[in-house]
Amino acid sequence: MMGYENNSQDVLFGGMNFDFSTSPPRIYPQKKKIDFGFYCGVCSDSTGNLAFYTNGISIRDTTHNIMLHGDTINPGPIWLNWQYYSFPNGPFCFALPAPGPASHYYFFHMSGVVLPSIGPVTSPFYYTVIDMNANDGLGAVTAKNQVILPAGGDYTTPVAVKHGNGRDWWVITGEVSTPYIYTFLLDPYGVHGPFETEMAFDFPGEEFQSLNAMSPDGCTYVRCDGNNGLHIYNFDRCSGTFGDLRVLPFADPEFFGRSTVFAPDSRHLYVASTRYVTVLDLYAADIAATHDTLAYFDGQASPNQPFTTGFFHPGLAPDGKIYYATTNGTLSLHVIHSPNLPGQSADLQQHGIDLPKFNNGTMCQFPNYRLGRLVGSPCDTLGYSGPGGGGFEHLAYEPPAVSQRSAGGYTLLPPIGKPSGKPRARQPSMMEMALEQLEKQRKEREELEKQELKNQSKN
């Protein structure tokens, strides 16, 4: 789901949906009662039917009204200031099917606060429980804004991955500019954690909160520090532990890693800034040597200047393609058509998707719901298949690398890129960018309202 300014009379504003039940996906307008910015959470059931969605302000049911008890998620001063727009942060949320009661979901969502001495930070981290059997099948919130990490910390973008038993879930985040990773377990008894891991290596200086990634097969976790480089871990889906840390620095201060996203093969990792998209082969013996620039932003605008279409948040879609939102409210998306293929054969097409409505940087993030159990692993004790029948990809078990917790150490890889000698320009945080975008929207809305009043007075 995308789109904003649903009350505007301009045909280029309003809501729109992507429907991946067809190939190519169907993109169609749909007027909604809320607008989307960076914050976007959408949940469908196991058969692909919409269950609920959110822009970080409220949870909406399939009638597009506020779900029963679904008002005021992410409460606080920021919510009060932006309740008629979209929560100015993200994308920091996703829904997970409850391992216990049928038709229940746990919706994980990060909020934001502005600290006097620091500025905007991403916290607290919440979960909200939704019962889709309630309210005649429209759903109801049964537990809201349950704090699992408190306000005041600045937390990294969360990811989720299926437990090796095929039923439960791991949720992973961390704290910016610290060596700490926090892991939570969702099982039939609820949410457990945080379980804390201290990274064996931490870059000096300030960390930039970028979009982190978990590979579709659940075996590789990447924490992206946009200022400095990548932490690449093997992940044990049975124990929830991290091992075989590989550190990949950025050599060029102008190389800025705002986002990471995996190809469906879990091998190719795409690292992008707003100006270019690069790729790494994580299966190679020398990962740094595989670094390849796929595209430099061509400077085009949509529909016209100054609405340029730089690369922003990516998403791996059900059709196996990677889509990039743009850095302004525009009428296009970028797309990588064949991300499993190496180098230029991945076929990155800038502004290759035309949209019927303006999109303001929205790109929902989804875990791999189709990941099944690790067959033959120590935690493959349930024979779990889950809802939806045989739609899960069960993987053969391979013992993970020795845990960093017990072995210690890391591998420092050669840096990617070439040193330019230029100082790094400060990059605005995701919340700062979202606030700026939403402030533009607010001014646009005020201008539209003024114009409508003028038109009415003339009539």
KOLFI-985449 format. One record per residue: residue in three letters; x, y, z of N, C-alpha, C, O in turn. Coordinates in steps of 0.001 Angstrom, whole numbers, plus 500000, padded with zeros to 6 digits. Example, Ala and Ser with C-alpha at 12.3 -4.5 7.8 and 13.67 -1.06 7.14 Angstrom:
ALA513190494310507800512300495500507800513200496700507800514236496681508465
SER512850497750507080513670498940507140512900500030507870513409501138508039
This chain:
MET500833498812500000500000500000500000500871501241500000501892501298500685
MET500455502247499217501193503487499080500207504633498882498996504424498818
GLY500748505850498786499949507006498413499591507909499574499517507471500722
TYR499369509179499261499042510157500281498157511248499688497856511246498494
GLU497742512190500559496812513262500179495521512668499591495095513039498497
ASN494914511746500338493695511093499861492513512046499723491557511746499007
ASN492570513196500405491469514160500314491651515161499186490780515999498954
SER492766515084498488493013516031497408492129515722496201491790514567495941
GLN491766516770495476490992516607494248491895516344493043491416515989491966
ASP493203516521493232494156516269492149494217514772491871494397513981492797
VAL494071514375490622493993512952490273495290512213490539495286510984490590
LEU496414512928490713497698512262490938497972512001492418498989511399492763
PHE497069512450493297497216512176494720496180511156495156495114511030494553
GLY496520510417496236495595509438496789496269508104497006497478507976496817
GLY495489507101497406496034505790497724496158504893496505495497505099495487
MET497033503877496635497176502863495591497705501584496217498302501603497293
ASN497478500472495525497885499152496001498695498420494938498527498643493739
PHE499583497533495410500258496554494566499651495191494877499615494785496039
ASP499177494484493866498610493148494053499515492148493345499563492105492115
PHE500243491335494137501207490391493587500604489017493314501335488050493100
SER499269488924493320498647487638492963498626487439491455498274486362490973
THR499002488479490707499117488360489257500546488675488846501299489281489609
SER500914488269487652502239488566487119502095489151485716501576488474484828
PRO502539490385485491503143491287486480502126491751487507500922491603487296
PRO502593492310488615501658492743489645500725493838489136501099494658488298
ARG499517493829489660498533494847489291498680496037490237498663495875491458
ILE498826497235489663498944498464490438497690499285490178497418499656489036
TYR496932499569491214495667500252490989495381501257492100495787501044493243
PRO494683502360491779494333503354492793493275502807493748492428502003493359
GLN493333503248494987492291502931495966492304504007497046493262504117497810
LYS491257504783497104491189505854498089491102505268499489490354504322499733
LYS491877505844500409491893505369501785491635506524502737491555507682502328
LYS491506506186504017491243507187505031492503507603505767492452508449506660
ILE493648507008505395494935507409505956495936507556504824495776506980503748
ASP496979508344505094498061508550504133499279507749504572499451507448505753
PHE500120507412503601501354506685503883502566507570503619502638508263502604
GLY503524507534504555504842508104504352505845506962504370505649505950503697
PHE506919507119505134507913506045505232507360504849506004507758503709505762
TYR506429505117506947505915504066507821504804503301507113503807503883506688
CYS504992501982506992504013501172506272504028499757506812505060499087506777
GLY502893499299507310502748497920507737501489497327507128500397497862507318
VAL501629496235506402500487495574505763500558494091506084501633493494506029
CYS499412493487506422499372492064506725498250491399505940497108491857505962
SER498583490322505251497593489472504585497586488113505264498562487729505907
ASP496476487382505121496415486047505718497121485038504819497704485406503799
SER497066483770505201497832482743504486497322482486503078498013481853502279
THR496117482967502759495601482807501401495734484089500576495273484154499436
GLY496373485114501169496634486333500419495593487415500558495684488440499883
ASN494604487222501412493577488248501609494037489262502661494613488891503684
LEU493778490537502396494169491589503321493532491366504685492343491065504784
ALA494341491518505743493840491417507118493784492798507777492742493193508300
PHE494909493537507752494937494871508353496148495613507829497022495031507186
TYR496191496926508116497335497728507690497462498949508582496546499264509342
THR498611499650508493498856500809509341499847501754508694500669501358507867
ASN499749503020509091500773504010508760501503504472510025502132505530510040
GLY501410503668511078502083503978512328501272504838513273501704505100514396
ILE500078505290512831499204506122513662498063505291514240497762505387515430
SER497431504477513402496348503582513830496401502327512985497050502298511940
ILE495703501271513448495596500025512692494220500003512027493201500207512687
ARG494201499756510729492970499792509951492554498388509525493398497546509218
ASP491244498144509510490735496854509059490388496926507575490710497910506909
THR489741495906507064489482495832505622488403496802505157488209496974503953
THR487701497436506086486760498499505697487451499848505646486820500858505334
HIS488753499873505952489584501080505986489287501965507195489792503084507285
ASN488474501469508119488235502178509372489200501686510440489853500654510280
ILE489278502443511536490156502034512632489658500713513209488488500590513572
MET490541499736513291490186498454513890489764498664515340490232499593515998
LEU488892497811515832488444497883517219489661497911518146490471496984518141
HIS489784498974518937490901499213519859492227499448519129493289499364519746
GLY492183499737517835493406499914517061493862501353516922494720501655516092
ASP493301502243517720493711503648517676495008503857518449495343503068519332
THR495723504900518124496853505406518913497914504352519182498212504029520332
ILE498484503817518096499721503058518286500890504049518201500747505135517638
ASN502023503678518750503188504578518841502823505895519526503065506962518961
PRO502243505844520733501748507070521373502882507986521804504025507557521963
GLY502539509271521993503516510233522471503410511548521722502506511722520904
PRO504329512486521989504269513811521351504333513757519829503645514527519159
ILE505151512856519269505234512771517811503892512318517244503428512853516236
TRP503267511333517890501938510890517447500959512058517448500196512229516498
LEU500976512864518513500051513990518616500250514985517477499284515520516933
ASN501507515227517124501797516214516075501483515707514678501217516500513775
TRP501512514372514488501416513839513127500243512881512945500216512109511986
GLN499278512924513854498189511944513825497322512046512572496650511079512214
TYR497323513193511901496507513344510701497306513118509420496813513352508317
TYR498542512660509582499404512422508418499868510964508446499061510053508255
SER501143510744508679501703509397508804502815509487509834503439510539509975
PHE503076508403510559504107508485511588505454508771510924505840508071509988
PRO506180509802511400507385510252510688508627509440511019509569509956511621
ASN508630508210510640509783507339510830509562506114509960508539506002509285
GLY510513505203509974510278503938509306511223503687508153512037504542507806
PRO511109502486507549510066501484507798510482500524508914511414499740508735
PHE509812500575510045510220499838511233509094498981511803508879498999513015
CYS508373498233510977507276497433511516506997496245510599507309496274509409
PHE506402495196511181505957494022510433505055493192511327505122493288512552
ALA504218492384510714503296491508511435503772490063511304504254489652510248
LEU503632489297512388503992487884512395502791487066512855502145487430513838
PRO502475485968512164501390485098512629501760484465513966502870483961514141
ALA500827484496514897501095483958516229501338482456516152500552481744515527
PRO502419481948516779502646480499516797501598479740517592501493478520517468
GLY500815480448518414499823479785519250498433479835518660498117479053517763
PRO497584480748519145496183480756518693496058481056517198496769481912516669
ALA495160480355516528494940480591515104494319481971514899493567482460515742
SER494646482585513768494091483886513369494496485019514308493825486050514347
HIS495574484848515062496137485924515861497458486370515227498175485571514624
TYR497761487655515377499009488207514853499687489047515929499038489692516752
TYR501012489014515892501820489933516683502378490974515718503109490641514786
PHE502026492233515950502508493318515120503619494041515880503370494650516921
PHE504856493973515353506009494620515972506202495987515331506204496111514107
HIS506364497015516163506478498363515605507351499231516498507242499204517724
MET508224500005515850509084500945516550508506502345516434507977502736515394
SER508620503082517517508121504442517567509296505409517402510327505050516833
GLY509136506618517896510190507614517836509981508660518909508849509001519251
VAL511080509164519435511035510266520395512128511254520020513094510899519345
VAL511968512483520459512985513507520242513608513828521596512941514346522491
LEU514910513510521735515609513759522983516310515113522922516922515436521904
PRO516237515912523987516793517274523949518269517331523563518679518216522812
SER519071516391524070520513516458523834520959515714522577522098515870522139
ILE520060514898521987520445514043520865519670514387519607520239514462518519
GLY518374514594519760517518514780518600516612513578518435516361512874519413
PRO516107513313517230515183512198517021515878510843517111516939510645516519
VAL515285509919517847515783508548517945514610507593517752513451507957517949
THR514939506362517363513920505354517102513732504483518339514529503579518590
SER512705504746519095512318503978520284511007504578520809510687505717520468
PRO510243503848521626510455502480522098510163501456520986509728501805519888
PHE510422500174521316510062499052520457508881498358521122508955497951522282
TYR507777498226520362506529497668520878506129496399520125506651496090519054
TYR505174495671520734504358494747519946502900494950520328502579495362521443
THR502027494650519375500580494755519544499955493453519048500344492946517996
VAL498995492909519789498378491621519455497013491868518811496227492685519292
ILE496745491154517721495503491328516966494814489977516813495430488998516394
ASP493538489936517156492714488737517019491786488942515825490840489726515899
MET492055488235514718491268488418513504489918487705513564489099487884512662
ASN489664486905514594488345486287514749487349487227515415486141486997515364
ALA487858488285516041486996489193516805486260490164515888486614490337514722
ASN485239490785516438484471491834515756483964491350514393484128492022513375
ASP483347490172514404482742489599513185483749489438512051483414489612510880
GLY484992489102512413486007488835511394486764490043510914487669489908510090
LEU486424491238511405487183492439511043488427492601511906489317493385511576
GLY488490491862513011489659491904513872489540492927514979488786493895514877
ALA490300492695516045490355493617517173491727493516517820492332492446517869
VAL492202494643518313493453494672519074493157494226520499492285494784521165
THR493891493213520960493663492686522309494755493083523284494550492999524495
ALA495906493511522795496988494042523635497737495049522776498126494736521651
LYS497943496254523297498459497341522465499671498000523104499722498212524315
ASN500666498325522240501843499084522665502541498445523858502862499117524838
GLN502772497139523760503499496409524795504999496647524597505560496249523576
VAL505648497293525567507044497723525419507987496535525588507925495823526591
ILE508865496324524594509909495299524735511308495909524771512243495266525247
LEU511472497144524275512690497922524490512243499346524803511391499886524097
PRO512794499966525841512239501219526339512614502429525500513491502365524638
ALA511925503539525774512240504807525127513613505289525579514066504996526686
GLY514260506036524692515564506604525027516695506003524235517656506700523909
GLY516605504702523909517599504103523041517332504467521593516222504862521236
ASP518344504332520768518182504527519324518433503169518687519579502734518580
TYR517363502496518263517453501097517881517580500938516370517063501744515596
THR518278499881515972518496499607514562517228499033513940516348498539514645
THR517144499105512622515950498607511934515774497113512203516715496344512007
PRO514599496689512646514398495296513034514169494395511827513704494836510776
VAL514508493117512007514194492082511024513600490903511767513747490796512985
ALA512930490015511045512355488808511638512679487616510763512794487740509544
VAL512826486451511395513136485229510656512504484043511369512444484001512598
LYS512042483097510596511395481902511142512394481063511943513537480871511527
HIS511949480577513078512731479633513886512946478348513087512156478027512199
GLY513996477627513396514274476379512704513210475321512885513168474357512119
ASN512329475475513899511251474498514072510088474750513113509136473971513065
GLY510169475847512347509141476135511358507894476796511902506985477109511133
ARG507822477017513196506621477590513822506889478928514479506148479884514253
ASP507935479016515290508223480213516070509007481232515232509355480971514081
TRP509273482386515827509963483466515128511051484077516005510922484154517227
TRP512127484510515347513136485362515967512959486779515446512730486975514252
VAL513062487769516324513037489187515952514355489810516420514750489635517572
ILE515029490530515532516384491010515797516450492521515585515980493043514575
THR517041493204516552517360494622516416518675494865517156519372493911517502
GLY519015496106517397520241496444518115520172497882518544519156498548518346
GLU521248498369519131521297499767519545522365500489518750523515500054518696
VAL521976501602518130522866502359517252524081502868518028523967503315519169
SER525243502789517382526518503280517934526935502537519198527709503059520001
THR526423501315519376526891500415520422527113499044519779526602498798518687
PRO527860498151520425528089496826519847527001495813520173527237494610520063
TYR525805496272520576524807495341521087523748494983520052523224495840519340
ILE523450493680519994522350493132519211521347492552520200521732491874521153
TYR520054492816519977518998492301520838518115491363520032517640491710518951
THR517901490166520575517098489144519913515909488777520798516037488658522016
PHE514749488599520160513535488186520856513016486902520226513187486676519027
LEU512383486064521036511755484840520561510253484967520725509758485282521807
LEU509524484718519630508064484648519670507655483190519542507912482557518518
ASP507020482655520576506558481269520571505119481232521087504552482294521344
PRO504505480061521249503100480024521692502840480679523035501687480959523366
TYR503885480931523822503710481540525136503935483050525126503841483695526170
GLY504232483620523951504402485067523868505789485469523418506497484701522767
VAL506169486699523779507446487283523369508429487176524520508113487563525645
HIS509626486649524246510665486466525251511908487250524843512233487328523658
GLY512596487825525807513810488565525535513735489950526174512805490241526926
PRO514717490804525872515763490613524861516906489722525331517296489735526499
PHE517434488944524378518663488191524571519773489018523922519696489353522740
GLU520787489339524688521795490313524261523048489629523725523558488691524337
THR523537490096522593524806489664522021525691490895521846525234491921521342
GLU526946490797522257527893491885522046528775491552520853529445490520520835
MET528773492429519859529563492187518653531055492229518991531492493027519820
ALA531821491364518342533256491284518604534012492462518005535123492775518432
PHE533410493112517016534044494279516387533003495368516250531851495101515905
ASP533413496602516521532519497728516331533308498852515670534426499154516087
PHE532734499471514644533412500571513975533562501757514933532671502019515741
PRO534687502474514843534817503686515656533915504791515112533615504832513918
GLY533497505665515983532689506793515540531213506470515497530780505393515908
GLU530450507420514994528998507330515003528485506351513955528945506353512814
GLU527536505521514347526886504594513428525661505267512820524947506009513494
PHE525427504995511530524219505510510895523204504388510796523513503300510311
GLN521996504656511254520920503663511235520439503455509798519721504290509248
SER520839502345509205520449502016507837519476500843507847519146500308508905
LEU519023500452506665518073499348506563518848498030506592519602497726505668
ASN518655497249507662519338495971507819518615494877507047517516495096506536
ALA519236493684506959518653492627506130518902491256506738519946491004507341
MET517923490375506567518050488944506846517843488207505541516887488490504818
SER518720487265505224518603486532503968517322485714503941516857485272504992
PRO516736485500502760515492484721502677515602483330503275514610482803503777
ASP516802482707503236516947481377503831517179481433505335517282480392505983
GLY517261482642505900517394482805507338518765482528507895518920482446509113
CYS519765482379507054521097481973507509522082483118507649523142482935508248
THR521767484304507112522713485420507122522016486693507559520981487077507014
TYR522611487348508564522104488619509060523127489703508768524319489526509018
VAL522657490827508236523536491953507915523082493172508696521941493615508572
ARG523983493706509499523752494994510158524550496035509397525778495973509347
CYS523854496984508808524471497976507938524662499276508699523693499907509123
ASP525910499670508867526261500974509402526560501867508204527627501771507599
GLY525612502735507869525744503522506647526979504377506597527468504688505511
ASN527509504775507762528717505589507786529984504789507543530943505304506969
ASN529997503522507979531277502819508090531387501500507346532436501224506764
GLY530343500670507342530476499384506676529447498373507149528446498730507770
LEU529706497102506846528755496021507108529293495060508159530482494743508177
HIS528400494601509034528638493429509873527831492284509265526607492376509176
ILE528495491212508847527836490079508200527972488858509107529085488424509403
TYR526845488306509547526833487182510473526168485956509857525241486076509055
ASN526649484777510240525831483577510111524839483568511277525173483959512395
PHE523627483122510998522604483070512045522124481651512223521804480968511250
ASP522074481200513478521602479866513831520117479964514170519748480502515214
ARG519274479449513293517828479559513475517307478687514613516175478880515056
CYS518082477752515089517663476939516233517921477654517560517031477746518406
SER519138478156517736519523478750519012519360480263519054519374480856520133
GLY519205480899517882519107482352517841520431483047518083520448484196518527
THR521545482380517804522863482960518042523535483343516733523148482887515657
PHE524557484196516848525271484747515703526699484213515696527312484052516751
GLY527230483938514503528593483438514403529274483880513128528643484447512235
ASP530582483613513050531382483860511845531222485303511364530841485545510219
LEU531514486248512243531385487656511887532429488056510858533629487853511043
ARG531929488639509753532799489233508742532506490723508691531351491133508579
VAL533553491530508774533430492981508805533895493529507461535012493253507023
LEU533044494293506819533337494810505477533266496338505520532174496899505432
PRO534412497024505654534392498493505749534137499150504392534396498569503338
PHE533623500376504451533542501221503270534825502052503214535144502766504164
ALA535559501961502104536817502700501989536590504165501672537347505024502125
ASP535565504455500907535324505800500400534332506530501294533201506070501450
PRO534726507666501892533754508411502713532508508826501943531461509077502541
GLU532616508899500615531442509255499823530523508058499584529381508219499155
PHE531037506847499868530187505659499744529343505566501005529868505399502106
PHE528051505674500836527168505700501995526130504605501857525366504590500892
GLY526095503686502813525180502548502740523882502822503467523777502570504668
ARG522895503334502758521613503642503395520736502411503545519865502384504414
SER520949501374502705520058500211502784520763498962502286521683499031501471
THR520314497813502791520731496508502281519484495677502011518470495820502695
VAL519566494805501006518469493898500694519050492697499961519947492845499132
PHE518535491504500268519017490270499641518212489936498398517026490250498300
ALA518883489294497450518201488634496346517506487379496872517828486922497969
PRO516564486813496122515887485596496583516839484434496843516529483556497649
ASP518006484412496168518932483291496333519742483361497617520515482446497900
SER519587484418498401520320484630499662521820484792499449522583484832500413
ARG522235484882498219523656484991497886524062486428497565525094486904498037
HIS523266487104496777523610488444496331522982489479497269521777489472497521
LEU523835490362497773523415491420498690523558492761497988524627493097497478
TYR522461493530497967522459494839497310522579495928498381521791495990499325
VAL523587496780498203523869497866499137523730499170498357524381499354497329
ALA522886500068498842522587501270498070522668502524498919522400502502500120
SER523041503610498276522859504949498814521779505608497979521150504951497150
THR521556506888498184520569507575497349521098507806495941520328508138495040
ARG522429507632495736523037507971494446523427506759493607523614506896492398
TYR523556505576494211523945504411493433523549503119494131523271503101495330
VAL523529502039493355523231500703493870524404499798493544524873499763492406
THR524881499060494552525995498132494363525572496739494805524545496570495462
VAL526378495736494439526057494342494779527311493622495245528416493916494791
LEU527125492670496160528194491807496669527744490360496564526560490053496702
ASP528718489460496313528464488021496306528957487450497628530163487304497825
LEU528044487126498533528435486665499860528924485226499872529442484766500890
TYR528772484494498752529286483131498699530738483085498219531372482031498277
ALA531267484206497751532621484234497202533655484148498321533403484560499452
ALA534827483602497981535917483521498959536394484913499349536735485155500507
ASP536418485831498379536803487220498626535594488104498338535395488553497209
ILE534797488346499363533552489097499173533830490498498642533133490976497747
ALA534851491156499195535129492538498805535457492649497318535128493652496685
ALA536098491634496764536492491679495355535303491602494414535423491934493235
THR534144491164494928532959491035494070532140492316494012531140492380493296
HIS532551493332494756531781494573494822531652495189493432532654495441492763
ASP530415495429493004530154495923491652529066496991491720528041496806492377
THR529297498101491040528291499153490974527355498881489807527784498823488655
LEU526062498712490116525084498403489076524578499652488378524357499644487167
ALA524393500733489142523826501933488521524151503154489351524172503103490581
TYR524405504256488661524462505576489272523149506287488949522632506188487837
PHE522630506989489921521376507706489710521516508656488524522469509432488448
ASP520559508588487604520659509349486364520124510777486473520138511518485490
GLY519655511167487656519253512547487867517855512891487416517433514040487549
GLN517119511920486882515790512239486376514807512547487508514963512089488640
ALA513797513335487163512743513703488104511421513131487622511267512770486456
SER510450513057488568509135512535488218508082513241489064508127513116490288
PRO507150513965488487506987514186487052507881515286486499508059515403485286
ASN508456516109487419509327517184486970510203517615488140510000517170489270
GLN511174518479487869512029519007488926511186519847489899510240520506489469
PRO511510519836491198512701519253491809512493517855492371513238517448493262
PHE511504517101491881511147515810492473511993514699491852511505513894491058
THR513277514674492236514200513692491680513936512312492257513352512171493331
THR514377511296491523514037509907491859515259509118492327515557508055491782
GLY515972509635493341517092508877493881516643507561494486515448507335494674
PHE517602506688494795517287505368495364517000505505496857517759506138497589
PHE515894504902497299515561504970498723515305503559499242516069502652498913
HIS514272503340500031514077502035500669513751500957499641512887501165498789
PRO514433499798499705514129498687498810513231497655499467513105497611500690
GLY512609496824498641511829495699499137511903494536498167511704494715496965
LEU512190493330498682512134492114497878510688491653497823510086491351498853
ALA510134491600496620508709491321496450508460489843496147509394489110495821
PRO507195489401496255506873487992495987507166487541494559507274486342494303
ASP507296488485493627507618488099492251509106487918492026509535487713490890
GLY509920487990493104511356487782492987512129488998492550513345488917492370
LYS511461490134492372512136491365491987512341492256493210511646492126494218
ILE513311493162493097513565494138494152513112495503493647513525495952492578
TYR512258496156494429511733497469494075512317498515495020512433498282496223
TYR512682499664494464513190500782495262512217501953495218511855502428494141
ALA511791502420496402511100503698496459512097504802496124513307504574496103
THR511584505988495866512453507103495497512534508115496636511788508037497612
THR513447509060496492513768509975497577512827511172497665512987512014498549
ASN511866511261496781510856512320496837509493511700496565509387510529496203
GLY508447512512496748507140512078496292507124512096494773507100513163494159
THR507138510898494160507238510805492701506245509784492165505534509121492920
LEU506217509677490843505311508752490150506046507533489613505632506957488607
SER507132507130490270507883505984489744508610505240490859508830505769491949
LEU508974504001490554509842503171491373510962502645490489510796502516489276
HIS512111502339491105513167501603490407512944500112490622512281499718491581
VAL513491499281489740513291497839489880514522497081489405515112497418488379
ILE514909496040490171515928495071489737515164493839489294514558493153490117
HIS515186493553488002514336492509487449514839491099487748514029490196487957
SER516166490887487775516723489533487950517819489565489005518985489351488675
PRO517479489826490265518509490038491287519347488818491608520396488957492238
ASN518923487606491196519744486414491411520945486343490478521893485605490743
LEU520913487099489395521990487032488407523103488007488779522836489055489366
PRO524361487669488440525481488516488863525630489763488000525265489775486824
GLY526174490810488612526564492001487870525416492636487111524273492654487568
GLN525754493164485924524782493896485133523634493024484630522590493543484237
SER523817491715484640522728490834484211521551490861485192520475490348484884
ALA521753491462486379520643491622487321519573492556486752518413492491487159
ASP519955493417485818519009494251485066518278495239485977517084495100486246
LEU519026496236486440518427497314487214517881498365486255518619498905485431
GLN516594498649486366515939499634485509515503500815486360514608500697487198
GLN516151501961486133515783503152486884514411503653486456514055503627485278
HIS513638504117487467512252504571487281511520503712486248510877504218485328
GLY511643502377486438511053501435485486509603501096485751508955500448484929
ILE509079501532486907507685501261487249506942502587487323507269503442488146
ASP505948502757486468505109503952486497503961503758487484503311502712487491
LEU503720504760488308502695504690489333501509505583488970501692506634488356
PRO500297505173489345499123506017489063498974507178490038498238508128489770
LYS499678507103491178499601508148492200501009508416492729501914507599492558
PHE501179509570493371502460509895493982502739508952495161501849508651495956
ASN503998508493495254504458507689496388505509508481497142506456508993496545
ASN505345508582498450506237509385499282507230508500500035507235508480501265
GLY508067507771499302509111506972499937508627505702500595509396505061501312
THR507377505310500380506822504133501045507331502851500407507302502705499185
MET507799501918501236508149500575500791508031499652501994508930499593502833
CYS506919498935502071506686498039503207507767496962503278508285496518502253
GLN508099496552504498509099495520504722508408494246505215507577494293506121
PHE508758493115504612508129491841504967509190490788505265510158490671504513
PRO509035490015506346509895488837506536509505487755505537508483487861504858
ASN510323486724505455510029485607504547509042484667505229509439483754505953
TYR507744484901504989506711484075505603506739482644505084506236481741505754
ARG507313482416503913507299481080503292508449480190503746508537479031503340
LEU509328480728504585510436479918505087509897478860506043509144479169506966
GLY510294477599505812509819476500506645510861476039507639511767476792507996
ARG510735474814508081511619474309509125512954473843508550513080473607507349
LEU513953473715509435515263473180509067515224471667509266515353471170510385
VAL515046470953508176514851469505508242516116468831508752517201469026508204
GLY515965468033509811517097467292510367517907468062511377518908467555511883
SER517492469292511687518223470100512665517836469678514079516840468977514261
PRO518613470098515090518266469749516470516901470276516900516305469742517836
CYS516389471328516224515096471891516627513961471445515715512841471935515854
ASP514221470528514784513167470021513899512441468883514610512602467710514275
THR511640469265515600510964468268516438509456468316516321508764467492516918
LEU508927469283515550507478469487515506506834468945514244505631468684514231
GLY507618468769513173507037468423511883506039469467511431505009469142510841
TYR506350470727511712505377471809511566505216472217510105506201472379509386
SER503969472381509674503698472872508323502987474216508354503214475052507479
GLY502125474440509351501493475734509508500320475946508585499968475061507805
PRO499701477135508669498532477422507834498913477542506376500064477827506045
GLY497950477324505514498194477508504085498687476273503378498979476329502183
GLY498790475144504082499179473898503410500655473824503107501490474071503977
GLY500981473482501866502368473180501497503139474348500938504040474143500125
GLY502821475582501344503475476744500772504782477127501430505284478224501184
PHE505362476254502269506587476592502970507785475893502319507685474761501846
GLU508908476594502310510144476042501757510985475494502909511636476250503630
HIS510961474173503070511731473539504134513169473325503652513394472784502569
LEU514133473754504462515536473697504066516251472589504815515920472281505960
ALA517245471989504149518075470971504792518999471632505806519486472741505586
TYR519234470946506910520048471506507984521528471360507686521996470292507294
GLU522261472460507878523720472448507842524205473059509147523793474167509492
PRO525078472360509890525549472929511163526158474303510948526979474475510047
PRO525770475295511761526298476648511581527753476755511990528299475877512657
ALA528370477856511574529742478116511983529808478259513501528792478493514155
VAL531024478116514058531193478207515498530689479555515986530983480590515389
SER529936479537517063529322480758517571530371481766517990531370481415518617
GLN530141483011517643531032484085518060531077484192519579532086484619520141
ARG529994483808520245529960483903521699531032483027522351531667483422523329
SER531218481836521791532163480917522421533568481051521852534553480845522560
ALA533661481403520539534969481446519905535579482842519938536801482981519984
GLY534738483881519915535260485232519833535861485494518465535944484596517628
GLY536279486726518248536977487050517017536062487383515868534839487279515968
TYR536678487787514770535967488193513568536962488208512429538172488127512643
THR536441488314511210537276488435510029537102489834509456535996490215509071
LEU538185490601509398538148491935508816538487491822507333539623491524506967
LEU537486492063506484537663491931505047538273493198504463538215494250505099
PRO538862493124503259539358494342502610538211495310502384537098494878502084
PRO538451496607502520537371497582502328536896497627500888537666497362499965
ILE535636497959500697535098498077499347535155499539498908535059500446499734
GLY535312499756497616535449501103497083536881501577497179537743500865497695
LYS537139502765496689538472503376496725538399504664497526537454505440497384
PRO539422504895498388539408506139499173539426507362498266540225507433497333
SER538551508319498536538505509540497731539205510699498398539537511691497750
GLY539431510574499705540060511666500425539114512792500792539509513740501469
LYS537856512697500347536888513734500658536230513445502000535965512285502318
PRO535963514478502792535279514249504069533834513817503836533215514174502834
ARG533322513053504770531950512583504653530967513686505038531101514313506089
ALA529994513910504186528928514847504511527940514172505456527647512986505303
ARG527429514914506423526461514336507345525181513995506603524662514798505827
GLN524674512780506854523448512318506230522286512471507203522427512128508377
PRO521146512975506749519992513051507653519496511662508006519514510758507170
SER519055511492509240518525510205509669517190509934508991516603510823508374
MET516713508686509111515428508336508507514306509186509085513411509618508359
MET514354509425510397513297510230510985513392511674510512512368512303510246
GLU514616512212510402514764513583509913514245513706508483513581514684508141
MET514550512703507644514051512729506278512528512622506251511860513306505476
ALA511989511754507108510539511591507150509860512869507616508837513270507063
LEU510430513513508638509854514759509119509882515824508030508928516586507871
GLU510987515874507279511083516853506195510046516570505111509390517485504615
GLN509904515278504743508930514919503727507508515243504173506701515765503404
LEU507220514920505434505868515157505924505579516648506098504437517086505958
GLU506618517421506401506434518868506468506098519423505093505286520339504972
LYS506727518866504046506384519254502677504914518908502391504180519696501795
GLN504505517709502833503117517302502624502150518248503334501112518620502788
ARG502515518632504573501640519512505327501477520853504601500375521395504523
LYS502577521374504078502511522642503351501704522487502061500926523367501694
GLU501903521347501373501119521078500162499624521079500499498806521653499779
ARG499290520415501621497885520310502012497309521680502342496179521994501966
GLU498090522495503048497631523836503392497406524670502136496424525406502042
GLU498314524555501176498162525300499930496924524844499166496188525659498609
LEU496703523518499147495514522997498470494236523505499124493280523877498443
GLU494234523517500476493052523999501190492805525477500914491660525895500744
LYS493884526276500868493750527700500555493182527892499144492308528728498914
GLN493705527093498210493240527210496833491767526827496712491012527464495977
GLU491359525779497440489965525356497403489052526440497981487958526681497471
LEU489524527098499068488738528184499655488590529353498676487526529964498580
LYS489681529656497948489625530717496942488622530373495853487822531209495433
ASN488683529127495406487766528686494357486314528765494813485430529160494053
GLN486082528377496081484719528422496613484217529867496719483052530155496445
SER485141530786497132484741532192497267484405532803495892483504533633495768
LYS485154532368494866484868532859493508483515532360493039482763533080492381
ASN483216531115493386481948530540492938480764531125493725479616530755493480
